[in-house]
Structures are given as structure tokens and as C-alpha cells.
Amino acid sequence: EHHFVLFMVLEAETLVPTSESKPNIIYKKRSRIQYTQQQLDILEWTFQRYHYPAVDIVDNLAEELKLPTQKIS
């Protein structure tokens, strides 16, 4: 028995399943962050300088750029 999970992209939103084990899959919207050019510049510079930045660097970046820590990776 095969189960297929469909992912649909609508503009800046991605539909993702909330549970892969249930036959009737319920989808919730996961929005994407739109980075400003300044945020991108700082992130690119940081990741060029520190290929694997330490937790404190990531925490500082998140605070400075007003982004969730999970979005800095």
C-alpha cells in the first residue's frame, strides 16, 4: 500500500501535512520569511566569516535582525 503526500506552493506559502500517518491528511499553512536586503547582507557576511557560527553568534544575529533563531541556519 502506497501513501502519497502532496505539497503545493501558493505564492509565499507552503502547505505541509500536520500528520503523515492519517489517511485524511489535514494541511496547515507555513509562511515563509521575506528577508530584507540588509538582513541578507549581514547573514551572508556572517556565514562567510563563520562557516558554522556558534550558538551565541546565532542568538545575537536573531536579536539584531529581529528574526526567529530557527530561521538563521
PDB file of N, CA, C and O in Angstrom:
ATOM      1  N   GLU A   1       0.844  -1.172   0.000  1.00  0.00           N
ATOM      2  CA  GLU A   1       0.000   0.000   0.000  1.00  0.00           C
ATOM      3  C   GLU A   1       0.893   1.239   0.000  1.00  0.00           C
ATOM      4  O   GLU A   1       1.796   1.361   0.827  1.00  0.00           O
ATOM      5  N   HIS A   2       0.636   2.146  -0.922  1.00  0.00           N
ATOM      6  CA  HIS A   2       1.448   3.361  -1.043  1.00  0.00           C
ATOM      7  C   HIS A   2       0.642   4.572  -0.609  1.00  0.00           C
ATOM      8  O   HIS A   2      -0.538   4.699  -0.935  1.00  0.00           O
ATOM      9  N   HIS A   3       1.289   5.453   0.126  1.00  0.00           N
ATOM     10  CA  HIS A   3       0.680   6.725   0.519  1.00  0.00           C
ATOM     11  C   HIS A   3       1.477   7.840  -0.123  1.00  0.00           C
ATOM     12  O   HIS A   3       2.704   7.869  -0.028  1.00  0.00           O
ATOM     13  N   PHE A   4       0.804   8.733  -0.759  1.00  0.00           N
ATOM     14  CA  PHE A   4       1.467   9.862  -1.382  1.00  0.00           C
ATOM     15  C   PHE A   4       1.065  11.131  -0.650  1.00  0.00           C
ATOM     16  O   PHE A   4      -0.102  11.325  -0.310  1.00  0.00           O
ATOM     17  N   VAL A   5       2.038  11.983  -0.414  1.00  0.00           N
ATOM     18  CA  VAL A   5       1.798  13.264   0.237  1.00  0.00           C
ATOM     19  C   VAL A   5       2.054  14.349  -0.793  1.00  0.00           C
ATOM     20  O   VAL A   5       3.131  14.413  -1.386  1.00  0.00           O
ATOM     21  N   LEU A   6       1.076  15.187  -0.998  1.00  0.00           N
ATOM     22  CA  LEU A   6       1.206  16.260  -1.983  1.00  0.00           C
ATOM     23  C   LEU A   6       1.589  17.556  -1.297  1.00  0.00           C
ATOM     24  O   LEU A   6       1.031  17.910  -0.258  1.00  0.00           O
ATOM     25  N   PHE A   7       2.537  18.256  -1.879  1.00  0.00           N
ATOM     26  CA  PHE A   7       2.941  19.570  -1.387  1.00  0.00           C
ATOM     27  C   PHE A   7       2.614  20.569  -2.481  1.00  0.00           C
ATOM     28  O   PHE A   7       3.004  20.387  -3.634  1.00  0.00           O
ATOM     29  N   MET A   8       1.900  21.622  -2.120  1.00  0.00           N
ATOM     30  CA  MET A   8       1.529  22.647  -3.078  1.00  0.00           C
ATOM     31  C   MET A   8       2.123  23.970  -2.636  1.00  0.00           C
ATOM     32  O   MET A   8       2.082  24.312  -1.455  1.00  0.00           O
ATOM     33  N   VAL A   9       2.672  24.711  -3.579  1.00  0.00           N
ATOM     34  CA  VAL A   9       3.237  26.020  -3.266  1.00  0.00           C
ATOM     35  C   VAL A   9       2.306  27.083  -3.834  1.00  0.00           C
ATOM     36  O   VAL A   9       2.017  27.106  -5.031  1.00  0.00           O
ATOM     37  N   LEU A  10       1.848  27.953  -2.960  1.00  0.00           N
ATOM     38  CA  LEU A  10       0.987  29.053  -3.362  1.00  0.00           C
ATOM     39  C   LEU A  10       1.661  30.351  -2.964  1.00  0.00           C
ATOM     40  O   LEU A  10       1.720  30.690  -1.782  1.00  0.00           O
ATOM     41  N   GLU A  11       2.163  31.068  -3.936  1.00  0.00           N
ATOM     42  CA  GLU A  11       2.896  32.308  -3.717  1.00  0.00           C
ATOM     43  C   GLU A  11       3.944  32.098  -2.637  1.00  0.00           C
ATOM     44  O   GLU A  11       4.870  31.312  -2.840  1.00  0.00           O
ATOM     45  N   ALA A  12       3.832  32.778  -1.483  1.00  0.00           N
ATOM     46  CA  ALA A  12       4.869  32.680  -0.461  1.00  0.00           C
ATOM     47  C   ALA A  12       4.498  31.682   0.638  1.00  0.00           C
ATOM     48  O   ALA A  12       5.124  31.674   1.698  1.00  0.00           O
ATOM     49  N   GLU A  13       3.490  30.843   0.400  1.00  0.00           N
ATOM     50  CA  GLU A  13       3.081  29.894   1.426  1.00  0.00           C
ATOM     51  C   GLU A  13       3.248  28.474   0.923  1.00  0.00           C
ATOM     52  O   GLU A  13       3.055  28.199  -0.261  1.00  0.00           O
ATOM     53  N   THR A  14       3.607  27.577   1.822  1.00  0.00           N
ATOM     54  CA  THR A  14       3.740  26.172   1.506  1.00  0.00           C
ATOM     55  C   THR A  14       2.750  25.402   2.366  1.00  0.00           C
ATOM     56  O   THR A  14       2.619  25.662   3.563  1.00  0.00           O
ATOM     57  N   LEU A  15       2.062  24.464   1.755  1.00  0.00           N
ATOM     58  CA  LEU A  15       1.148  23.635   2.512  1.00  0.00           C
ATOM     59  C   LEU A  15       1.890  22.388   2.953  1.00  0.00           C
ATOM     60  O   LEU A  15       2.496  21.701   2.131  1.00  0.00           O
ATOM     61  N   VAL A  16       1.846  22.095   4.230  1.00  0.00           N
ATOM     62  CA  VAL A  16       2.550  20.926   4.744  1.00  0.00           C
ATOM     63  C   VAL A  16       1.589  20.088   5.572  1.00  0.00           C
ATOM     64  O   VAL A  16       0.710  20.628   6.243  1.00  0.00           O
ATOM     65  N   PRO A  17       1.753  18.764   5.526  1.00  0.00           N
ATOM     66  CA  PRO A  17       0.846  17.927   6.304  1.00  0.00           C
ATOM     67  C   PRO A  17       1.138  18.053   7.793  1.00  0.00           C
ATOM     68  O   PRO A  17       2.293  18.183   8.199  1.00  0.00           O
ATOM     69  N   THR A  18       0.089  18.014   8.599  1.00  0.00           N
ATOM     70  CA  THR A  18       0.271  18.044  10.042  1.00  0.00           C
ATOM     71  C   THR A  18       0.508  16.636  10.572  1.00  0.00           C
ATOM     72  O   THR A  18       1.046  16.472  11.667  1.00  0.00           O
ATOM     73  N   SER A  19       0.115  15.626   9.814  1.00  0.00           N
ATOM     74  CA  SER A  19       0.352  14.250  10.226  1.00  0.00           C
ATOM     75  C   SER A  19       0.445  13.379   8.984  1.00  0.00           C
ATOM     76  O   SER A  19      -0.442  13.404   8.131  1.00  0.00           O
ATOM     77  N   GLU A  20       1.523  12.608   8.883  1.00  0.00           N
ATOM     78  CA  GLU A  20       1.699  11.742   7.706  1.00  0.00           C
ATOM     79  C   GLU A  20       1.076  10.371   7.916  1.00  0.00           C
ATOM     80  O   GLU A  20       0.959   9.606   6.959  1.00  0.00           O
ATOM     81  N   SER A  21       0.672  10.033   9.138  1.00  0.00           N
ATOM     82  CA  SER A  21       0.176   8.695   9.414  1.00  0.00           C
ATOM     83  C   SER A  21      -1.329   8.550   9.196  1.00  0.00           C
ATOM     84  O   SER A  21      -1.822   7.427   9.089  1.00  0.00           O
ATOM     85  N   LYS A  22      -2.054   9.631   9.129  1.00  0.00           N
ATOM     86  CA  LYS A  22      -3.503   9.565   8.980  1.00  0.00           C
ATOM     87  C   LYS A  22      -3.882   9.556   7.507  1.00  0.00           C
ATOM     88  O   LYS A  22      -3.288  10.285   6.713  1.00  0.00           O
ATOM     89  N   PRO A  23      -4.870   8.735   7.128  1.00  0.00           N
ATOM     90  CA  PRO A  23      -5.292   8.709   5.720  1.00  0.00           C
ATOM     91  C   PRO A  23      -5.887  10.032   5.260  1.00  0.00           C
ATOM     92  O   PRO A  23      -5.665  10.441   4.121  1.00  0.00           O
ATOM     93  N   ASN A  24      -6.643  10.713   6.127  1.00  0.00           N
ATOM     94  CA  ASN A  24      -7.213  12.017   5.797  1.00  0.00           C
ATOM     95  C   ASN A  24      -6.271  13.083   6.331  1.00  0.00           C
ATOM     96  O   ASN A  24      -6.336  13.460   7.500  1.00  0.00           O
ATOM     97  N   ILE A  25      -5.405  13.555   5.469  1.00  0.00           N
ATOM     98  CA  ILE A  25      -4.363  14.493   5.890  1.00  0.00           C
ATOM     99  C   ILE A  25      -4.942  15.902   5.990  1.00  0.00           C
ATOM    100  O   ILE A  25      -5.626  16.380   5.085  1.00  0.00           O
ATOM    101  N   ILE A  26      -4.654  16.543   7.100  1.00  0.00           N
ATOM    102  CA  ILE A  26      -5.056  17.939   7.306  1.00  0.00           C
ATOM    103  C   ILE A  26      -3.826  18.803   7.040  1.00  0.00           C
ATOM    104  O   ILE A  26      -2.736  18.502   7.526  1.00  0.00           O
ATOM    105  N   TYR A  27      -3.997  19.854   6.283  1.00  0.00           N
ATOM    106  CA  TYR A  27      -2.881  20.720   5.938  1.00  0.00           C
ATOM    107  C   TYR A  27      -2.949  22.015   6.732  1.00  0.00           C
ATOM    108  O   TYR A  27      -4.025  22.566   6.962  1.00  0.00           O
ATOM    109  N   LYS A  28      -1.783  22.488   7.145  1.00  0.00           N
ATOM    110  CA  LYS A  28      -1.717  23.804   7.769  1.00  0.00           C
ATOM    111  C   LYS A  28      -0.751  24.653   6.953  1.00  0.00           C
ATOM    112  O   LYS A  28       0.186  24.128   6.351  1.00  0.00           O
ATOM    113  N   LYS A  29      -0.973  25.948   6.932  1.00  0.00           N
ATOM    114  CA  LYS A  29      -0.125  26.843   6.153  1.00  0.00           C
ATOM    115  C   LYS A  29       1.137  27.178   6.927  1.00  0.00           C
ATOM    116  O   LYS A  29       1.088  27.456   8.125  1.00  0.00           O
ATOM    117  N   ARG A  30       2.266  27.149   6.236  1.00  0.00           N
ATOM    118  CA  ARG A  30       3.537  27.568   6.820  1.00  0.00           C
ATOM    119  C   ARG A  30       4.049  28.712   5.959  1.00  0.00           C
ATOM    120  O   ARG A  30       4.403  28.509   4.797  1.00  0.00           O
ATOM    121  N   SER A  31       4.088  29.897   6.516  1.00  0.00           N
ATOM    122  CA  SER A  31       4.510  31.056   5.735  1.00  0.00           C
ATOM    123  C   SER A  31       6.033  31.157   5.721  1.00  0.00           C
ATOM    124  O   SER A  31       6.708  30.670   6.628  1.00  0.00           O
ATOM    125  N   ARG A  32       6.547  31.778   4.711  1.00  0.00           N
ATOM    126  CA  ARG A  32       7.986  31.957   4.565  1.00  0.00           C
ATOM    127  C   ARG A  32       8.371  33.374   4.944  1.00  0.00           C
ATOM    128  O   ARG A  32       7.616  34.325   4.741  1.00  0.00           O
ATOM    129  N   ILE A  33       9.563  33.487   5.496  1.00  0.00           N
ATOM    130  CA  ILE A  33      10.054  34.805   5.886  1.00  0.00           C
ATOM    131  C   ILE A  33      10.605  35.516   4.654  1.00  0.00           C
ATOM    132  O   ILE A  33      11.304  34.914   3.839  1.00  0.00           O
ATOM    133  N   GLN A  34      10.292  36.775   4.530  1.00  0.00           N
ATOM    134  CA  GLN A  34      10.866  37.600   3.471  1.00  0.00           C
ATOM    135  C   GLN A  34      11.962  38.443   4.112  1.00  0.00           C
ATOM    136  O   GLN A  34      11.683  39.338   4.909  1.00  0.00           O
ATOM    137  N   TYR A  35      13.203  38.151   3.760  1.00  0.00           N
ATOM    138  CA  TYR A  35      14.344  38.862   4.330  1.00  0.00           C
ATOM    139  C   TYR A  35      14.542  40.187   3.612  1.00  0.00           C
ATOM    140  O   TYR A  35      14.343  40.285   2.401  1.00  0.00           O
ATOM    141  N   THR A  36      14.936  41.208   4.369  1.00  0.00           N
ATOM    142  CA  THR A  36      15.288  42.484   3.741  1.00  0.00           C
ATOM    143  C   THR A  36      16.696  42.347   3.163  1.00  0.00           C
ATOM    144  O   THR A  36      17.423  41.415   3.508  1.00  0.00           O
ATOM    145  N   GLN A  37      17.074  43.257   2.300  1.00  0.00           N
ATOM    146  CA  GLN A  37      18.417  43.218   1.721  1.00  0.00           C
ATOM    147  C   GLN A  37      19.481  43.369   2.809  1.00  0.00           C
ATOM    148  O   GLN A  37      20.527  42.723   2.752  1.00  0.00           O
ATOM    149  N   GLN A  38      19.212  44.221   3.796  1.00  0.00           N
ATOM    150  CA  GLN A  38      20.166  44.411   4.898  1.00  0.00           C
ATOM    151  C   GLN A  38      20.326  43.114   5.692  1.00  0.00           C
ATOM    152  O   GLN A  38      21.447  42.746   6.044  1.00  0.00           O
ATOM    153  N   GLN A  39      19.229  42.419   5.978  1.00  0.00           N
ATOM    154  CA  GLN A  39      19.303  41.141   6.688  1.00  0.00           C
ATOM    155  C   GLN A  39      20.122  40.129   5.884  1.00  0.00           C
ATOM    156  O   GLN A  39      20.967  39.427   6.438  1.00  0.00           O
ATOM    157  N   LEU A  40      19.867  40.060   4.580  1.00  0.00           N
ATOM    158  CA  LEU A  40      20.607  39.126   3.724  1.00  0.00           C
ATOM    159  C   LEU A  40      22.099  39.445   3.710  1.00  0.00           C
ATOM    160  O   LEU A  40      22.935  38.546   3.799  1.00  0.00           O
ATOM    161  N   ASP A  41      22.424  40.727   3.598  1.00  0.00           N
ATOM    162  CA  ASP A  41      23.838  41.129   3.583  1.00  0.00           C
ATOM    163  C   ASP A  41      24.550  40.717   4.867  1.00  0.00           C
ATOM    164  O   ASP A  41      25.656  40.179   4.828  1.00  0.00           O
ATOM    165  N   ILE A  42      23.906  40.973   6.004  1.00  0.00           N
ATOM    166  CA  ILE A  42      24.519  40.632   7.293  1.00  0.00           C
ATOM    167  C   ILE A  42      24.635  39.114   7.448  1.00  0.00           C
ATOM    168  O   ILE A  42      25.663  38.615   7.905  1.00  0.00           O
ATOM    169  N   LEU A  43      23.592  38.382   7.071  1.00  0.00           N
ATOM    170  CA  LEU A  43      23.636  36.924   7.163  1.00  0.00           C
ATOM    171  C   LEU A  43      24.726  36.338   6.265  1.00  0.00           C
ATOM    172  O   LEU A  43      25.477  35.462   6.694  1.00  0.00           O
ATOM    173  N   GLU A  44      24.815  36.815   5.029  1.00  0.00           N
ATOM    174  CA  GLU A  44      25.837  36.310   4.104  1.00  0.00           C
ATOM    175  C   GLU A  44      27.240  36.601   4.627  1.00  0.00           C
ATOM    176  O   GLU A  44      28.113  35.734   4.586  1.00  0.00           O
ATOM    177  N   TRP A  45      27.459  37.822   5.121  1.00  0.00           N
ATOM    178  CA  TRP A  45      28.774  38.180   5.649  1.00  0.00           C
ATOM    179  C   TRP A  45      29.129  37.285   6.831  1.00  0.00           C
ATOM    180  O   TRP A  45      30.251  36.787   6.929  1.00  0.00           O
ATOM    181  N   THR A  46      28.169  37.085   7.724  1.00  0.00           N
ATOM    182  CA  THR A  46      28.416  36.274   8.920  1.00  0.00           C
ATOM    183  C   THR A  46      28.749  34.832   8.555  1.00  0.00           C
ATOM    184  O   THR A  46      29.687  34.253   9.102  1.00  0.00           O
ATOM    185  N   PHE A  47      27.985  34.251   7.633  1.00  0.00           N
ATOM    186  CA  PHE A  47      28.216  32.846   7.274  1.00  0.00           C
ATOM    187  C   PHE A  47      29.463  32.666   6.418  1.00  0.00           C
ATOM    188  O   PHE A  47      30.016  31.567   6.373  1.00  0.00           O
ATOM    189  N   GLN A  48      29.919  33.714   5.740  1.00  0.00           N
ATOM    190  CA  GLN A  48      31.209  33.629   5.042  1.00  0.00           C
ATOM    191  C   GLN A  48      32.353  33.657   6.041  1.00  0.00           C
ATOM    192  O   GLN A  48      33.360  32.971   5.865  1.00  0.00           O
ATOM    193  N   ARG A  49      32.195  34.449   7.086  1.00  0.00           N
ATOM    194  CA  ARG A  49      33.248  34.580   8.099  1.00  0.00           C
ATOM    195  C   ARG A  49      33.261  33.394   9.064  1.00  0.00           C
ATOM    196  O   ARG A  49      34.324  32.867   9.393  1.00  0.00           O
ATOM    197  N   TYR A  50      32.089  32.983   9.508  1.00  0.00           N
ATOM    198  CA  TYR A  50      31.947  31.857  10.436  1.00  0.00           C
ATOM    199  C   TYR A  50      31.098  30.803   9.751  1.00  0.00           C
ATOM    200  O   TYR A  50      29.869  30.874   9.775  1.00  0.00           O
ATOM    201  N   HIS A  51      31.757  29.819   9.137  1.00  0.00           N
ATOM    202  CA  HIS A  51      31.009  28.821   8.369  1.00  0.00           C
ATOM    203  C   HIS A  51      29.972  28.110   9.232  1.00  0.00           C
ATOM    204  O   HIS A  51      28.858  27.850   8.777  1.00  0.00           O
ATOM    205  N   TYR A  52      30.331  27.796  10.468  1.00  0.00           N
ATOM    206  CA  TYR A  52      29.397  27.207  11.437  1.00  0.00           C
ATOM    207  C   TYR A  52      29.381  28.098  12.677  1.00  0.00           C
ATOM    208  O   TYR A  52      30.098  27.823  13.640  1.00  0.00           O
ATOM    209  N   PRO A  53      28.567  29.171  12.669  1.00  0.00           N
ATOM    210  CA  PRO A  53      28.582  30.106  13.788  1.00  0.00           C
ATOM    211  C   PRO A  53      28.109  29.443  15.089  1.00  0.00           C
ATOM    212  O   PRO A  53      27.211  28.601  15.090  1.00  0.00           O
ATOM    213  N   ALA A  54      28.736  29.847  16.180  1.00  0.00           N
ATOM    214  CA  ALA A  54      28.380  29.335  17.498  1.00  0.00           C
ATOM    215  C   ALA A  54      26.987  29.821  17.890  1.00  0.00           C
ATOM    216  O   ALA A  54      26.460  30.767  17.304  1.00  0.00           O
ATOM    217  N   VAL A  55      26.405  29.168  18.877  1.00  0.00           N
ATOM    218  CA  VAL A  55      25.052  29.489  19.331  1.00  0.00           C
ATOM    219  C   VAL A  55      24.928  30.955  19.735  1.00  0.00           C
ATOM    220  O   VAL A  55      23.923  31.597  19.430  1.00  0.00           O
ATOM    221  N   ASP A  56      25.934  31.486  20.415  1.00  0.00           N
ATOM    222  CA  ASP A  56      25.844  32.887  20.850  1.00  0.00           C
ATOM    223  C   ASP A  56      25.838  33.851  19.665  1.00  0.00           C
ATOM    224  O   ASP A  56      25.186  34.894  19.719  1.00  0.00           O
ATOM    225  N   ILE A  57      26.556  33.511  18.602  1.00  0.00           N
ATOM    226  CA  ILE A  57      26.554  34.356  17.394  1.00  0.00           C
ATOM    227  C   ILE A  57      25.175  34.319  16.744  1.00  0.00           C
ATOM    228  O   ILE A  57      24.649  35.356  16.341  1.00  0.00           O
ATOM    229  N   VAL A  58      24.596  33.138  16.644  1.00  0.00           N
ATOM    230  CA  VAL A  58      23.257  32.998  16.053  1.00  0.00           C
ATOM    231  C   VAL A  58      22.225  33.735  16.902  1.00  0.00           C
ATOM    232  O   VAL A  58      21.351  34.412  16.363  1.00  0.00           O
ATOM    233  N   ASP A  59      22.320  33.608  18.216  1.00  0.00           N
ATOM    234  CA  ASP A  59      21.391  34.317  19.107  1.00  0.00           C
ATOM    235  C   ASP A  59      21.509  35.828  18.936  1.00  0.00           C
ATOM    236  O   ASP A  59      20.498  36.529  18.883  1.00  0.00           O
ATOM    237  N   ASN A  60      22.742  36.331  18.849  1.00  0.00           N
ATOM    238  CA  ASN A  60      22.952  37.767  18.644  1.00  0.00           C
ATOM    239  C   ASN A  60      22.399  38.227  17.300  1.00  0.00           C
ATOM    240  O   ASN A  60      21.779  39.286  17.206  1.00  0.00           O
ATOM    241  N   LEU A  61      22.626  37.429  16.266  1.00  0.00           N
ATOM    242  CA  LEU A  61      22.091  37.761  14.942  1.00  0.00           C
ATOM    243  C   LEU A  61      20.569  37.828  14.980  1.00  0.00           C
ATOM    244  O   LEU A  61      19.969  38.768  14.460  1.00  0.00           O
ATOM    245  N   ALA A  62      19.955  36.834  15.592  1.00  0.00           N
ATOM    246  CA  ALA A  62      18.492  36.790  15.667  1.00  0.00           C
ATOM    247  C   ALA A  62      17.955  38.033  16.362  1.00  0.00           C
ATOM    248  O   ALA A  62      16.976  38.633  15.917  1.00  0.00           O
ATOM    249  N   GLU A  63      18.600  38.409  17.447  1.00  0.00           N
ATOM    250  CA  GLU A  63      18.155  39.597  18.181  1.00  0.00           C
ATOM    251  C   GLU A  63      18.371  40.866  17.357  1.00  0.00           C
ATOM    252  O   GLU A  63      17.486  41.717  17.273  1.00  0.00           O
ATOM    253  N   GLU A  64      19.549  40.984  16.751  1.00  0.00           N
ATOM    254  CA  GLU A  64      19.877  42.184  15.970  1.00  0.00           C
ATOM    255  C   GLU A  64      18.986  42.323  14.734  1.00  0.00           C
ATOM    256  O   GLU A  64      18.552  43.424  14.395  1.00  0.00           O
ATOM    257  N   LEU A  65      18.717  41.196  14.061  1.00  0.00           N
ATOM    258  CA  LEU A  65      17.950  41.230  12.814  1.00  0.00           C
ATOM    259  C   LEU A  65      16.460  41.068  13.040  1.00  0.00           C
ATOM    260  O   LEU A  65      15.675  41.119  12.093  1.00  0.00           O
ATOM    261  N   LYS A  66      16.062  40.870  14.310  1.00  0.00           N
ATOM    262  CA  LYS A  66      14.655  40.671  14.649  1.00  0.00           C
ATOM    263  C   LYS A  66      14.064  39.496  13.867  1.00  0.00           C
ATOM    264  O   LYS A  66      13.012  39.608  13.239  1.00  0.00           O
ATOM    265  N   LEU A  67      14.779  38.361  13.927  1.00  0.00           N
ATOM    266  CA  LEU A  67      14.358  37.129  13.259  1.00  0.00           C
ATOM    267  C   LEU A  67      14.306  36.004  14.289  1.00  0.00           C
ATOM    268  O   LEU A  67      15.026  36.033  15.287  1.00  0.00           O
ATOM    269  N   PRO A  68      13.450  35.012  14.040  1.00  0.00           N
ATOM    270  CA  PRO A  68      13.472  33.833  14.922  1.00  0.00           C
ATOM    271  C   PRO A  68      14.808  33.086  14.774  1.00  0.00           C
ATOM    272  O   PRO A  68      15.336  32.974  13.668  1.00  0.00           O
ATOM    273  N   THR A  69      15.340  32.586  15.865  1.00  0.00           N
ATOM    274  CA  THR A  69      16.603  31.866  15.837  1.00  0.00           C
ATOM    275  C   THR A  69      16.553  30.704  14.844  1.00  0.00           C
ATOM    276  O   THR A  69      17.548  30.409  14.181  1.00  0.00           O
ATOM    277  N   GLN A  70      15.402  30.047  14.741  1.00  0.00           N
ATOM    278  CA  GLN A  70      15.268  28.883  13.850  1.00  0.00           C
ATOM    279  C   GLN A  70      15.463  29.255  12.382  1.00  0.00           C
ATOM    280  O   GLN A  70      15.779  28.389  11.566  1.00  0.00           O
ATOM    281  N   LYS A  71      15.286  30.499  12.042  1.00  0.00           N
ATOM    282  CA  LYS A  71      15.414  30.927  10.637  1.00  0.00           C
ATOM    283  C   LYS A  71      16.847  31.303  10.269  1.00  0.00           C
ATOM    284  O   LYS A  71      17.120  31.679   9.129  1.00  0.00           O
ATOM    285  N   ILE A  72      17.764  31.202  11.237  1.00  0.00           N
ATOM    286  CA  ILE A  72      19.165  31.512  10.970  1.00  0.00           C
ATOM    287  C   ILE A  72      19.931  30.210  11.020  1.00  0.00           C
ATOM    288  O   ILE A  72      20.269  29.715  12.095  1.00  0.00           O
ATOM    289  N   SER A  73      20.204  29.656   9.844  1.00  0.00           N
ATOM    290  CA  SER A  73      20.941  28.389   9.790  1.00  0.00           C
ATOM    291  C   SER A  73      21.661  28.258   8.468  1.00  0.00           C
ATOM    292  O   SER A  73      22.339  27.258   8.230  1.00  0.00           O
TER     293      SER A  73
END
